[in-house]
Amino acid sequence: MPEGTIVLVTDRPDRSAALARALGSVGRCEVVGTDERWTRDAALIGVVADLTLTRPEASTCLRALEKRYRGRALPVIGLLRRTSTESLRHAKTLGATVCLPAYVPPDTVVAALFNQLEAFGPVGEAAVVQGVARAGEALTSLLAEARAGSRIRMQTVEAGLTPILTAVREGGLARWLDTVWTHDDATYQHCLLVAGLAAQFALHLRFRRDDQQRFVRAALVHDVGKARIPLPILNKPGRLSPDEAAVMRTHAALGHDILKAGGECDAFTLDVVRHHHEFLDGSGYPDRLAGAAVSDGVRLMTICDIYAALTERRPYKTPMPMREAMTILQSMDGKLEAGLVQSFGRALAGERP
């Protein structure tokens, strides 16, 4: 971890005292107001902005920060008083590298800052670039084989697993997601998002190395059945008709059959591919499993899959902020396991279990 100063820029210093104390565990914490001039040396390693962004002085302060450190990898944690899409977009334009609701506990902010400091190092950046490239190659080969009706070779998939785990561990989930979101192909983007989320979840839960590999493998191939869905349905912008939705729902069983026919896929992956749309209350598909019939791996993957779908970026769809996506997951108690949803939220924030 680099040594240096963390600056907490705030317009409510009386309420930021607890946060300042917590940030002291990362480095020397200096509390400043919106009149900060940013005439600092290279000792600054991170900024936490606890500001009301609608105030002109807050925008002026953060624009001066962005100008002063432009071109330098500097984590800026934005604490948002409002978590709307507009507020998130505004914070990003002012240089925030990650955004959290202003009411989160100080230790959550510290965990996010730790995660950002690790991700902004040169090793982390290289790991993410390589990881996305290697995983993309594996996914491209997988989908091409599935579309052509060829036998699936899992060795191709295996080559992408360690790079994904290394990228998320060394580069951070935020950088992985930002990199993947630049890709336009919907299935490609979604599978890589789920794979990164699965890697973060597995690392957070401290899975053994072989279990990390199994979980990320299943995530990367979970939607292979979409290779057999007609493109007008697969790539349709907006809501599907009931008939189109029925066709789309066949992708889970199709994916299971594709991988099973290849003869190289493990039982865990086959289970996840077939059942990642099942819910605990029996309302999912294709087999309407319920309760104990839904395996632990499926319970974990379904959470990753839904979160990725909510936060995807499309030309016709505004991405949903993390807080709103987590609120939806939390509202699905009875369909999803509430304790696992809470654990997933902590994994997203970079908290240690």
URDA-V213136 format. One record per helix or strand. SS is the DSSP state (helix for helix, strand for strand). FROM is the first residue (numbers start at 1). TO is the last residue. If there is no record, write none. Layout:
BEGIN
<<SS FROM TO> <SS FROM TO>>
END
This chain:
BEGIN
<<strand 5 10> <helix 17 23> <strand 28 32> <strand 44 50> <helix 56 68> <strand 75 80> <helix 85 93> <strand 98 101> <helix 106 119> <helix 122 148> <helix 154 158> <helix 161 171> <helix 173 180> <helix 186 204> <helix 209 221> <helix 224 228> <helix 231 234> <helix 242 248> <helix 251 262> <helix 267 275> <helix 291 293> <helix 296 311> <strand 314 314> <strand 317 317> <helix 322 331> <strand 333 333> <strand 336 336> <helix 338 348>>
END
